[in-house]
Amino acid sequence: KIGRADVDENMRNLVSDNIIDSLDVMNLINEIEKHYNKTLDSDFMRPMHFESFESIKQMISKAFDL
């Protein structure tokens, strides 16, 4: 829901390879917070947590105790 149809779940190094930028990350954080109806702690708003779909899933699981 962040308007990036060119990004798929098999991609890696999303941030470090400049596939997504800080605006994309902020949009993603916004969508995560809306979906879970919780605020994401700033400790989890680091580029390393957005490098791949797997790292995003792990971050969400840890951040929201899922």
N, C-alpha and C positions, 0 to 999 in steps of 0.2 A: 504493500500500500504506500510505498514511498515514491512511486512513479519511475521505477528503474526496472523495466522489463528486460534489460540487457544483462542483469545480474541473476545468476542461478545458484542453486544450493551446492553445486560442485566446485565453485570457484574458491580460491584461497588468496591470501594476501590482499584482501579488499582495500584496506587502508594503505598499507605500505606500498602497493603498486598503483595507488591513486585511482583505483576503480571506483571507489566511493570517496566523497570528500566530507568535510566537517558538516556541511548542510545536510547531506544524506544521513550522516550519523545522528544528527539532531532530529531529523524527521523520523528515523527509526526509533529513537528513544521515545519520542512522542507517541508513536503507534504502540510500542510495547506498554507504555504507561496507560494508555487508553484501553488496551486489550485486557490487562490485568487489574485495571482500576486501582493501581498503586503507583507511588512515586519511586523512581529508581534512585537509589542512593548515589551520590556523586562519586564514591569510590569505584563504582562500576562503569562510569562514563569515561573510560580510557580507551584509546585506539586499539590496544591489544585485544580487547573484548569483542571487537567488530571485524576481525580479520577473516572470519569464515562463518558460515552458518552454524557449524559445530561449536565454535567459540561463543557465538551469540546464544545458542541454546544452553551451553554450560553456564554462562553468565546469568541468564534468566533464572535457571534452576537454583543457582547459589543465591542470587539477589532476593528471590521471592520464596525461598525455602520450599521448592517443589520437589 
